[in-house]
Amino acid sequence: MSKKVFVFSLSILLTLSASFAATSPKELYNKAFDFESEENWYEASQYYLEVVNENPAYSDAWFRLANCCYRLGEYDLAFQYLENAERYEKSNSKIQNMKGMILLALGQIEDARQIFTEVLKVYPNDIDAHFGLAEIELYDGKYSGAELQYTEALKRQPSNRKALLSLALLCAEGKRFSQAEKYLRQAMQYYSGEAEVHYLAAVIYNMKGDYPSAEKHERIAVEIRGDYEPAYELLATTLYSQKRYNEVIDLCDYLILKNRKNASAWYLKGVAQDKLGLSLDAIATWNTGLQVLPQDELMRMMLELSVRNNLPFDDARRKTWANYHIDIARQYDSRYDKAGSTYEYQRALILDPNNQEARLAYADILELNGMHELYLSQLKFVRDNSETIPTSLSDTIEAYSSLLSNTLAKKWKVEPFYLDKIRWNIAVFYTEEASLMNHAEANRLTALAAGDIFSGVAITSVKTQVTPVSGYGEAFKNARANNFDYFVILSMSEGSDDLTLSSAMYSGRTGAEVSKERFYATGNNRFSTVLRRFRNSVLEKLTVRGKIINRNGKTVLIDLGRSENIVKDAEFKIIRKNCLKASDSGIGLFYKDEDLLGILTVTEAGEEVSEAEITNHGFYDRINVDDEIVLIHQPDQNSEAGMDTVPNADEEGNPIVNNDVKGSELVSEIKKAVERPALLDFLRSIY
């Protein structure tokens, strides 16, 4: 038994009252069943445990105890209790179906499929087996297949609560709202007095954008059940969608008073305050919320974006917020994840540019990467912005200044800091689409964060439109009008402990689709993980390009170097100035044959600039300063990881270095990297 399972079991046993001993197992079972019917899984678990302690052969009590643990997300423990139930009733289909559902939750899809299929062979009318197969269809992305399974269940039991509500949710997810409302009306005929039915009706009306109807059902749900926290949370979201921000704040205060660890309430209260122009109050709210729930990445990102726009650099709180990222960076360091730690140190410096610890740690990473000039510039920044510095730092600065006195930049009398390296312009858009989210305006926040993550990419300018677009047509119109090379439309779906970022990338000139991708992550740091994966995906589609900034005979200086992963013997095509365009469709670049001027081979790669030899294309020398260059060959391609904040493709679209983002190492071992649709959290809550 794992430590987590042991502690959970022990905590339940220790809370059992001594009065249980005077009660019969049947009476205890009935009390447990009542608590289970009210979805009070903790109390129900206590009583069921006492039942099986009194009567270890009470198989149904073991089964229901397993169900309570399943509802609490304790899948390992639920499986153990289910094995006890199975010991006394091997052929019971409900036990087999529960085992299949637990295996599904653990990501063991094929094992679960086999169990449900075997149950249906013996019991063709078993409804729970159809429910299990429906979830598997959702894992496979087959929504029509899931709907078929729920329909088969409904045929066998026309008043089945779970089948009716699940079909209503599936239809709403597919924007078939009239059909969804039909199933809702059927459910209301049988279960109108149940709070959960009204809650799920409100979910569906929110997805439709019918906020008055959603509010009506939310208020009915909380009237039926005064402690129904999810319904209160949904009511706050509905009020927010109607721009009733003061009411949102009041309701969030009520939720926080009832449950200080309510992440949704802290987040939404801050968002509502921000909408009212109370940015400083919003920052204070999110700050308090993060003290209670430090792992809420979306709330943290919302706070950080607001901090950058509203607080002075000398605000003392910036150091505290930066320290969070420094701690995460150290965790990445301990797992030798250089890219992860670099990202976190950069986040810390965005929040607190004068943070000496983060600055020196980031400088050390640059030195390890062989970026000695950039390393020296970081040390000089610390020296120039600190009241006191150690003597050793002054000595290091002096030593490196001496060693770097003959760099390529100095040889050619170029100041790299003033080079304009931007070669790609990308727009990011999002739609204001109602969906199943734990965080309001998650699409907007994701788009802003996606643009923000490119802030350190010198060659790529990424702009996020702060207002939503109606869809592809408006996004294409805006991107083309503003001469963007590409535009991206982002959306996000959230589960309780996972999320999926969906990205559609298009040509800004023709509107042709370049790619459609989904980035899934679970566990801790999942939001930053999908953002980094998204960034890498975009950069791997962008060809490395630069320009000639000086020339001396056959030797030229280009504005690319090791900071763009360029090494000695890298080869480029030279294209006439202003004659390169992004490809009409797909990735890559377009130019006319007559605009190809020659070939360039790097002879010495500096950090920000490189020296190269040119070869003319044709008899005449037509190569001039400001002509553009396109990477066609990089030695040791994909041999090792490099800088992950720069374009990373050659002319053919092949990545020049391997910058794959490592998956989160902090994910619980029972969580598997199997994408789970956000809809499943709602479907699993229906009993």
Legacy VTK file of the C-alpha trace (Angstrom):
# vtk DataFile Version 3.0
C-alpha trace
ASCII
DATASET POLYDATA
POINTS 687 float
0.000 0.000 0.000
1.401 3.419 -0.969
2.077 6.067 1.666
-0.714 8.254 0.250
-3.241 5.406 0.419
-2.173 4.465 3.970
-2.539 8.040 5.251
-5.950 8.412 3.590
-7.231 5.153 5.119
-5.824 5.985 8.537
-7.396 9.456 8.553
-10.825 7.948 7.916
-10.412 5.275 10.588
-9.291 7.788 13.220
-12.371 9.940 12.702
-14.835 7.101 13.316
-17.021 7.713 16.350
-17.083 5.205 19.201
-20.871 5.252 19.016
-20.694 3.136 15.834
-20.080 0.038 17.941
-23.627 0.132 19.308
-25.132 0.254 15.793
-25.805 -2.750 13.556
-24.006 -3.078 10.195
-27.335 -2.675 8.385
-28.079 0.620 10.155
-24.572 1.865 9.483
-24.954 0.886 5.831
-28.198 2.850 5.544
-26.571 5.950 7.060
-23.643 5.592 4.675
-26.005 5.209 1.734
-27.830 8.409 2.702
-24.547 10.336 2.845
-23.508 8.850 -0.496
-26.791 9.948 -2.058
-26.007 13.499 -0.878
-22.513 13.225 -2.444
-20.955 13.506 1.016
-18.205 11.063 0.143
-16.160 11.549 3.327
-19.004 10.808 5.752
-20.200 7.920 3.594
-16.675 6.458 3.568
-16.518 6.567 7.366
-19.715 4.607 7.778
-18.912 2.083 5.033
-15.532 1.434 6.667
-17.260 0.680 9.940
-19.655 -1.679 8.129
-16.843 -3.759 6.601
-14.958 -3.740 9.892
-18.042 -5.308 11.507
-18.766 -7.579 8.536
-15.779 -8.117 6.205
-17.937 -10.201 3.846
-20.364 -7.317 3.142
-19.483 -7.061 -0.544
-21.879 -4.221 -1.395
-20.357 -2.072 1.359
-16.894 -2.708 -0.110
-18.243 -1.756 -3.534
-19.796 1.484 -2.315
-16.667 2.326 -0.328
-14.708 1.917 -3.567
-17.173 4.247 -5.295
-16.667 6.932 -2.621
-12.892 6.728 -3.058
-13.316 6.875 -6.831
-15.388 10.055 -6.477
-12.627 11.545 -4.292
-9.974 10.700 -6.887
-8.312 8.046 -4.708
-8.093 5.516 -7.524
-5.474 3.178 -6.051
-7.433 2.838 -2.813
-10.712 2.417 -4.706
-9.166 -0.436 -6.667
-8.064 -2.175 -3.462
-11.544 -1.912 -1.928
-13.052 -3.203 -5.157
-10.830 -6.272 -5.025
-12.300 -7.010 -1.586
-15.799 -6.767 -3.042
-14.808 -9.014 -5.937
-13.579 -11.645 -3.511
-17.184 -12.276 -2.483
-18.957 -11.596 -5.810
-16.690 -12.497 -8.718
-19.382 -12.423 -11.406
-21.047 -9.159 -10.355
-21.151 -6.888 -13.421
-21.328 -3.661 -11.397
-18.020 -4.545 -9.745
-16.454 -5.227 -13.130
-17.813 -1.957 -14.508
-16.417 -0.008 -11.564
-13.051 -1.687 -12.108
-13.190 -0.545 -15.736
-13.966 3.044 -14.695
-11.024 3.070 -12.278
-8.704 1.735 -14.979
-9.955 4.508 -17.256
-9.161 7.102 -14.609
-5.667 5.616 -14.350
-5.227 5.874 -18.130
-5.308 2.112 -18.787
-7.794 2.438 -21.622
-7.354 -0.881 -23.397
-7.692 -2.858 -20.157
-10.878 -0.946 -19.388
-12.235 -1.538 -22.897
-11.720 -5.286 -22.511
-13.657 -5.337 -19.222
-16.664 -3.419 -20.603
-16.729 -5.551 -23.756
-16.693 -8.771 -21.711
-19.535 -7.503 -19.521
-21.692 -6.745 -22.573
-21.068 -10.221 -23.983
-22.655 -11.702 -20.872
-25.143 -8.911 -20.119
-26.038 -7.148 -23.420
-28.364 -4.720 -21.631
-25.880 -3.594 -19.002
-26.143 0.205 -18.936
-22.961 0.903 -16.949
-20.844 -0.963 -19.496
-22.235 1.333 -22.195
-21.307 4.324 -20.020
-17.750 3.008 -19.745
-17.440 2.485 -23.506
-18.813 6.001 -24.037
-15.925 7.449 -22.013
-13.445 5.414 -24.062
-14.939 6.852 -27.248
-14.360 10.331 -25.801
-10.723 9.487 -25.061
-10.423 8.511 -28.730
-12.014 11.816 -29.765
-15.093 10.033 -31.149
-17.948 12.138 -29.808
-20.475 10.493 -32.111
-19.404 7.091 -30.800
-19.872 8.278 -27.217
-23.316 9.613 -28.085
-24.231 6.242 -29.579
-23.260 4.433 -26.373
-25.310 6.803 -24.206
-28.226 6.410 -26.616
-27.991 2.617 -26.307
-28.162 3.007 -22.530
-31.177 5.312 -22.812
-33.011 2.794 -25.026
-32.714 0.240 -22.259
-33.780 2.664 -19.535
-35.616 5.752 -20.941
-35.588 7.606 -17.618
-31.933 6.988 -16.804
-30.572 10.153 -15.217
-26.952 9.737 -16.274
-27.840 8.876 -19.874
-30.163 11.879 -20.278
-27.764 14.411 -18.757
-24.733 12.983 -20.549
-26.492 13.196 -23.909
-27.541 16.765 -23.125
-23.930 17.728 -22.382
-22.600 15.966 -25.486
-25.105 17.729 -27.719
-24.254 21.081 -26.141
-20.548 20.444 -26.675
-21.368 19.905 -30.363
-23.468 23.128 -30.385
-26.683 21.162 -30.985
-28.497 23.094 -28.326
-32.076 22.288 -29.370
-31.322 18.582 -29.002
-29.541 19.253 -25.699
-32.600 21.077 -24.368
-34.805 18.173 -25.435
-32.810 15.792 -23.229
-32.843 18.390 -20.436
-36.635 18.593 -20.529
-36.832 14.817 -20.261
-34.480 14.866 -17.276
-36.535 17.592 -15.618
-39.674 15.465 -15.912
-38.130 12.859 -13.625
-35.554 14.750 -11.540
-36.609 18.405 -11.272
-36.118 18.337 -7.497
-32.428 17.424 -7.724
-29.850 20.189 -7.469
-27.353 18.506 -9.789
-29.852 18.366 -12.653
-30.376 22.135 -12.441
-26.625 22.672 -12.122
-25.931 20.732 -15.325
-28.771 22.563 -17.047
-27.031 25.805 -16.080
-23.745 24.468 -17.509
-25.478 23.807 -20.835
-27.190 27.207 -20.943
-23.828 28.851 -20.219
-22.325 26.961 -23.159
-25.201 28.255 -25.286
-24.673 31.813 -24.051
-28.197 31.972 -22.597
-27.129 33.534 -19.314
-30.591 34.416 -17.909
-31.667 30.751 -18.209
-28.371 29.613 -16.722
-28.779 31.973 -13.777
-32.327 30.714 -13.176
-31.170 27.089 -12.870
-28.146 28.008 -10.732
-30.373 29.799 -8.245
-32.761 26.839 -8.142
-29.807 24.500 -7.511
-28.540 26.489 -4.523
-32.084 26.886 -3.208
-32.510 23.092 -3.231
-29.077 22.557 -1.725
-27.680 25.505 0.189
-24.121 24.173 0.379
-23.769 23.366 -3.345
-20.417 25.086 -3.944
-20.043 24.249 -7.693
-23.446 25.843 -8.367
-22.419 29.030 -6.523
-19.174 29.097 -8.533
-21.084 28.712 -11.788
-23.494 31.461 -10.718
-20.533 33.788 -10.167
-19.235 32.953 -13.651
-22.661 33.598 -15.169
-22.893 36.972 -13.424
-19.414 37.793 -14.727
-20.518 36.939 -18.279
-23.332 39.455 -17.820
-20.825 42.114 -16.663
-22.382 42.301 -13.182
-18.966 42.640 -11.606
-19.975 43.996 -8.192
-22.327 41.047 -7.698
-19.498 38.715 -8.727
-17.230 40.195 -6.060
-19.900 39.826 -3.368
-20.594 36.203 -4.314
-16.879 35.370 -4.445
-16.444 36.863 -0.963
-19.236 34.554 0.233
-17.539 31.524 -1.361
-14.166 32.442 0.163
-15.784 32.835 3.572
-17.227 29.312 3.235
-14.053 27.791 1.765
-10.819 29.767 1.833
-9.228 27.301 -0.596
-11.729 27.999 -3.361
-9.377 28.815 -6.249
-12.200 29.772 -8.608
-13.496 32.415 -6.190
-10.098 34.085 -5.667
-9.396 34.112 -9.401
-12.807 35.404 -10.465
-12.950 38.075 -7.786
-9.656 39.479 -9.049
-10.785 39.381 -12.677
-13.997 41.239 -11.767
-12.034 43.871 -9.842
-9.719 44.295 -12.816
-12.722 44.822 -15.107
-13.921 47.600 -12.766
-10.540 49.307 -13.132
-9.438 48.277 -9.642
-6.145 46.810 -10.820
-4.328 47.207 -7.501
-7.203 45.532 -5.655
-7.145 42.713 -8.212
-3.413 42.196 -7.682
-3.952 42.065 -3.921
-6.755 39.509 -4.351
-4.715 37.251 -6.638
-1.718 37.581 -4.328
-3.779 36.376 -1.365
-5.297 33.609 -3.471
-1.846 32.396 -4.496
-0.699 32.318 -0.877
-3.532 29.839 -0.291
-3.234 28.045 -3.657
0.273 28.586 -5.044
-0.127 25.970 -7.819
-2.898 27.848 -9.674
-0.845 28.809 -12.720
-3.582 30.723 -14.521
-4.214 32.930 -11.512
-0.456 33.489 -11.236
-0.178 34.398 -14.918
-3.079 36.853 -14.583
-1.344 38.469 -11.608
2.013 38.681 -13.396
0.557 40.276 -16.517
-1.173 42.860 -14.340
1.952 43.478 -12.245
3.970 44.286 -15.348
1.413 46.891 -16.428
0.490 48.463 -13.093
3.247 48.261 -10.471
6.504 50.242 -10.295
9.773 48.320 -10.528
10.662 49.110 -6.931
7.537 47.464 -5.479
8.834 45.149 -2.743
6.305 42.408 -3.612
7.987 41.786 -6.950
10.808 39.934 -5.173
8.344 37.545 -3.517
6.633 36.747 -6.805
9.986 36.297 -8.547
11.149 33.929 -5.794
8.358 31.522 -6.710
9.885 31.101 -10.177
13.370 30.821 -8.732
12.207 27.906 -6.576
10.664 26.187 -9.622
13.885 26.832 -11.568
15.877 25.061 -8.871
13.590 22.055 -9.215
14.308 21.980 -12.946
18.023 22.335 -12.182
17.876 19.280 -9.919
16.458 17.280 -12.850
19.059 18.703 -15.280
16.331 20.380 -17.326
18.257 23.376 -18.611
15.440 24.716 -20.797
12.959 24.542 -17.923
15.202 26.375 -15.487
16.074 29.003 -18.113
12.389 29.694 -18.680
11.701 30.091 -14.948
14.697 32.377 -14.339
13.524 34.525 -17.243
10.035 34.702 -15.714
11.593 35.785 -12.429
13.570 38.545 -14.158
10.501 39.803 -16.024
8.841 40.322 -12.636
11.890 41.603 -10.773
14.640 42.777 -13.163
16.927 43.700 -10.247
16.710 40.277 -8.630
20.384 39.507 -8.159
19.914 35.802 -7.455
17.895 35.197 -10.620
20.188 37.398 -12.706
23.332 35.553 -11.617
21.686 32.138 -12.058
20.606 33.095 -15.572
24.107 34.403 -16.270
25.573 31.058 -15.194
23.323 29.275 -17.699
24.564 31.585 -20.449
28.157 30.820 -19.503
27.491 27.080 -19.580
26.066 27.545 -23.077
29.280 29.279 -24.149
27.637 32.716 -24.341
30.447 34.600 -22.653
29.575 38.025 -24.037
25.971 37.723 -22.860
27.264 36.373 -19.546
29.428 39.450 -19.120
26.531 41.778 -19.973
24.428 40.147 -17.218
27.246 40.600 -14.680
27.597 44.240 -15.653
23.845 44.719 -15.184
24.162 43.331 -11.633
27.107 45.628 -10.946
25.362 48.715 -12.284
22.077 48.067 -10.445
23.244 46.833 -7.042
24.305 48.899 -4.064
26.907 46.360 -3.003
28.570 43.606 -4.999
31.136 41.024 -3.917
34.766 41.586 -4.860
34.764 38.272 -6.710
32.105 39.612 -9.084
34.211 42.692 -9.868
37.191 40.444 -10.520
35.144 38.230 -12.847
33.886 41.237 -14.801
37.436 42.539 -15.191
38.732 39.155 -16.310
36.000 38.591 -18.877
36.264 42.153 -20.170
39.912 41.488 -20.896
39.254 38.091 -22.488
36.495 39.477 -24.711
38.378 42.526 -25.952
38.831 40.983 -29.414
35.370 39.659 -30.242
33.962 39.716 -33.766
31.660 42.570 -32.827
34.593 44.691 -31.668
36.671 43.692 -34.687
33.929 44.927 -37.033
33.003 47.852 -34.740
29.407 46.676 -34.297
27.269 47.100 -31.198
25.054 43.943 -31.082
22.575 45.553 -28.678
21.361 47.935 -31.408
20.947 45.330 -34.158
17.404 44.966 -35.454
17.078 41.195 -35.795
13.312 40.885 -36.194
12.557 38.757 -39.265
9.166 37.232 -38.463
5.931 38.937 -37.434
3.157 36.800 -35.975
-0.285 37.710 -34.639
-2.131 35.765 -31.926
-5.937 35.800 -31.725
-8.589 34.124 -29.619
-12.356 33.720 -29.769
-14.796 34.498 -26.975
-16.428 31.097 -27.046
-18.381 29.685 -24.116
-16.922 26.365 -22.987
-16.315 24.176 -19.967
-13.647 26.117 -18.079
-12.397 26.371 -14.512
-11.127 29.915 -15.159
-13.171 32.724 -16.706
-11.679 34.275 -19.852
-9.178 31.430 -20.094
-8.887 31.878 -23.872
-7.991 35.560 -23.472
-5.458 34.814 -20.765
-3.928 32.007 -22.836
-3.526 34.263 -25.864
-1.903 37.001 -23.774
0.412 34.487 -22.108
1.295 32.934 -25.474
2.332 36.328 -26.792
4.203 37.091 -23.581
6.266 33.897 -23.777
7.841 35.164 -27.013
9.061 38.357 -25.316
12.656 37.096 -25.200
12.747 35.994 -28.855
14.847 38.613 -30.624
14.096 37.462 -34.183
10.344 37.047 -33.795
7.783 39.742 -33.013
4.531 38.264 -31.651
1.536 40.509 -31.007
-1.653 39.469 -29.225
-4.929 41.206 -30.012
-6.426 41.931 -26.593
-10.022 41.746 -27.846
-11.561 38.526 -29.183
-12.264 37.873 -32.855
-15.468 36.374 -34.193
-13.539 33.657 -35.967
-11.101 32.869 -38.771
-12.427 35.538 -41.152
-11.845 38.462 -38.824
-8.453 37.115 -37.734
-7.294 36.733 -41.359
-8.520 40.229 -42.250
-6.640 41.810 -39.333
-3.445 39.808 -39.962
-3.347 40.631 -43.681
-4.110 44.322 -43.108
-1.168 44.576 -40.708
1.293 42.562 -42.855
1.813 39.673 -40.436
3.677 36.676 -41.822
1.496 34.254 -39.874
-1.418 34.386 -37.502
-2.462 31.916 -34.822
-5.900 31.306 -33.278
-5.668 29.775 -29.811
-8.172 28.116 -27.515
-7.882 26.132 -24.317
-9.919 23.451 -22.574
-9.489 22.681 -18.880
-10.073 19.678 -16.703
-9.671 19.472 -12.959
-5.945 18.716 -13.187
-5.080 18.838 -16.882
-5.484 21.136 -19.857
-5.201 21.179 -23.638
-4.007 24.138 -25.685
-5.298 24.068 -29.278
-3.473 26.077 -31.917
-4.352 26.778 -35.561
-1.628 28.575 -37.539
-2.235 30.277 -40.912
-0.380 32.299 -43.533
-0.959 35.994 -42.917
-0.821 36.757 -46.638
-3.036 34.032 -48.104
-4.898 32.668 -45.088
-3.804 29.124 -45.963
-3.628 26.728 -43.021
-0.093 25.928 -41.904
-0.812 23.598 -38.996
-3.325 22.522 -36.377
-1.919 21.178 -33.144
-2.968 20.264 -29.615
-0.675 20.466 -26.603
-1.753 18.447 -23.573
-0.299 18.430 -20.069
-1.323 17.258 -16.624
0.014 17.674 -13.106
2.033 20.627 -11.827
3.398 23.317 -14.168
1.001 22.185 -16.895
0.171 25.685 -18.135
3.801 26.717 -18.556
4.538 23.330 -20.151
1.930 23.723 -22.911
2.979 27.341 -23.496
6.599 26.318 -23.971
5.600 23.463 -26.247
3.484 25.882 -28.283
6.406 28.301 -28.576
8.775 25.540 -29.711
6.225 24.353 -32.245
5.965 27.821 -33.786
9.731 28.385 -33.798
10.375 25.017 -35.450
8.296 26.199 -38.412
10.262 29.434 -38.880
13.318 29.370 -41.109
16.486 30.877 -39.641
17.070 34.067 -41.592
19.226 37.151 -41.148
21.068 39.722 -43.214
24.517 40.900 -44.205
25.482 43.894 -42.053
29.040 44.531 -43.338
31.399 43.403 -46.078
35.122 43.368 -46.788
35.841 41.686 -50.127
34.724 38.065 -49.974
34.311 38.233 -46.193
31.027 39.434 -44.725
29.524 39.922 -41.286
26.013 38.587 -40.651
23.649 39.379 -37.790
23.319 35.768 -36.644
25.494 33.846 -34.190
25.582 31.179 -31.545
22.658 32.871 -29.769
20.627 31.740 -32.816
22.258 28.269 -32.721
24.528 29.064 -35.666
27.872 27.236 -35.763
30.926 27.202 -37.993
30.324 25.817 -41.528
26.627 26.658 -41.487
25.528 27.501 -45.039
23.077 30.138 -46.221
21.582 31.304 -49.485
21.922 35.032 -50.138
18.719 36.686 -51.419
18.328 40.201 -52.740
17.099 42.711 -50.145
13.281 42.829 -49.666
12.700 39.852 -51.990
11.928 37.171 -49.367
8.336 36.315 -48.525
6.689 33.673 -46.402
5.421 30.752 -48.444
1.857 30.989 -49.774
0.988 27.741 -48.002
2.787 25.688 -45.420
6.106 26.641 -43.897
9.205 28.030 -45.574
10.037 31.020 -47.754
9.422 32.104 -51.327
11.778 34.012 -53.641
12.399 34.256 -57.380
15.361 32.456 -58.927
16.807 35.723 -60.234
16.927 37.074 -56.687
19.325 34.331 -55.530
22.693 36.147 -55.341
25.058 33.558 -53.897
26.014 31.185 -51.085
27.512 32.097 -47.730
29.498 29.784 -45.407
30.170 30.727 -41.773
33.881 30.692 -40.963
33.662 31.999 -37.389
30.506 32.032 -35.284
30.351 34.747 -32.643
27.551 35.109 -30.151
25.447 37.775 -31.856
27.261 38.108 -35.193
29.299 35.773 -37.391
31.938 36.069 -40.063
31.452 34.258 -43.363
32.842 33.766 -46.866
30.625 34.380 -49.875
30.427 32.722 -53.265
28.682 34.538 -56.118
25.805 32.990 -58.005
26.653 33.685 -61.634
29.410 35.760 -63.195
28.633 39.148 -61.623
29.014 40.093 -57.967
25.631 41.484 -56.931
25.924 40.919 -53.160
25.470 43.984 -50.940
24.990 44.968 -47.314
21.360 44.404 -46.168
20.835 41.466 -48.528
19.051 38.664 -46.702
20.282 35.173 -45.880
18.399 31.882 -45.434
19.817 28.826 -43.659
20.178 25.772 -45.918
22.579 23.579 -43.909
23.684 23.307 -40.297
26.433 20.862 -39.238
25.522 18.307 -36.551
21.807 18.864 -37.105
19.670 17.743 -34.143
22.812 16.685 -32.292
22.090 18.623 -29.106
19.708 21.084 -27.524
20.316 24.762 -28.139
18.678 28.108 -27.457
14.924 27.476 -27.477
13.822 31.078 -27.996
14.843 31.512 -31.658
13.593 30.229 -35.041
14.733 26.675 -35.462
14.202 25.505 -39.060
16.324 25.375 -42.183
14.982 26.215 -45.635
13.278 22.802 -45.877
11.522 23.179 -42.527
13.776 20.745 -40.645
14.636 21.673 -37.024
18.331 22.399 -36.609
18.498 21.492 -32.907
16.365 19.312 -30.639
14.477 21.564 -28.251
11.672 19.256 -27.168
10.054 20.349 -23.910
10.328 17.682 -21.249
7.081 16.565 -19.640
6.376 17.561 -16.059
8.309 15.317 -13.663
6.063 16.337 -10.783
3.001 14.518 -12.096
1.581 11.976 -9.665
2.554 8.473 -10.688
-1.080 7.429 -11.128
-1.636 10.169 -13.698
-0.915 9.035 -17.226
-0.209 11.304 -20.194
-3.445 10.332 -21.955
-5.427 13.321 -23.118
-8.702 13.544 -21.274
-11.445 15.781 -22.712
-12.584 18.434 -20.241
-16.144 17.209 -20.769
-15.248 13.986 -18.945
-15.023 15.726 -15.579
-18.675 16.709 -15.902
-19.786 13.326 -17.220
-18.034 11.508 -14.381
-19.738 13.695 -11.812
-23.151 12.400 -12.924
-24.357 9.332 -11.060
LINES 1 688
687 0 1 2 3 4 5 6 7 8 9 10 11 12 13 14 15 16 17 18 19 20 21 22 23 24 25 26 27 28 29 30 31 32 33 34 35 36 37 38 39 40 41 42 43 44 45 46 47 48 49 50 51 52 53 54 55 56 57 58 59 60 61 62 63 64 65 66 67 68 69 70 71 72 73 74 75 76 77 78 79 80 81 82 83 84 85 86 87 88 89 90 91 92 93 94 95 96 97 98 99 100 101 102 103 104 105 106 107 108 109 110 111 112 113 114 115 116 117 118 119 120 121 122 123 124 125 126 127 128 129 130 131 132 133 134 135 136 137 138 139 140 141 142 143 144 145 146 147 148 149 150 151 152 153 154 155 156 157 158 159 160 161 162 163 164 165 166 167 168 169 170 171 172 173 174 175 176 177 178 179 180 181 182 183 184 185 186 187 188 189 190 191 192 193 194 195 196 197 198 199 200 201 202 203 204 205 206 207 208 209 210 211 212 213 214 215 216 217 218 219 220 221 222 223 224 225 226 227 228 229 230 231 232 233 234 235 236 237 238 239 240 241 242 243 244 245 246 247 248 249 250 251 252 253 254 255 256 257 258 259 260 261 262 263 264 265 266 267 268 269 270 271 272 273 274 275 276 277 278 279 280 281 282 283 284 285 286 287 288 289 290 291 292 293 294 295 296 297 298 299 300 301 302 303 304 305 306 307 308 309 310 311 312 313 314 315 316 317 318 319 320 321 322 323 324 325 326 327 328 329 330 331 332 333 334 335 336 337 338 339 340 341 342 343 344 345 346 347 348 349 350 351 352 353 354 355 356 357 358 359 360 361 362 363 364 365 366 367 368 369 370 371 372 373 374 375 376 377 378 379 380 381 382 383 384 385 386 387 388 389 390 391 392 393 394 395 396 397 398 399 400 401 402 403 404 405 406 407 408 409 410 411 412 413 414 415 416 417 418 419 420 421 422 423 424 425 426 427 428 429 430 431 432 433 434 435 436 437 438 439 440 441 442 443 444 445 446 447 448 449 450 451 452 453 454 455 456 457 458 459 460 461 462 463 464 465 466 467 468 469 470 471 472 473 474 475 476 477 478 479 480 481 482 483 484 485 486 487 488 489 490 491 492 493 494 495 496 497 498 499 500 501 502 503 504 505 506 507 508 509 510 511 512 513 514 515 516 517 518 519 520 521 522 523 524 525 526 527 528 529 530 531 532 533 534 535 536 537 538 539 540 541 542 543 544 545 546 547 548 549 550 551 552 553 554 555 556 557 558 559 560 561 562 563 564 565 566 567 568 569 570 571 572 573 574 575 576 577 578 579 580 581 582 583 584 585 586 587 588 589 590 591 592 593 594 595 596 597 598 599 600 601 602 603 604 605 606 607 608 609 610 611 612 613 614 615 616 617 618 619 620 621 622 623 624 625 626 627 628 629 630 631 632 633 634 635 636 637 638 639 640 641 642 643 644 645 646 647 648 649 650 651 652 653 654 655 656 657 658 659 660 661 662 663 664 665 666 667 668 669 670 671 672 673 674 675 676 677 678 679 680 681 682 683 684 685 686
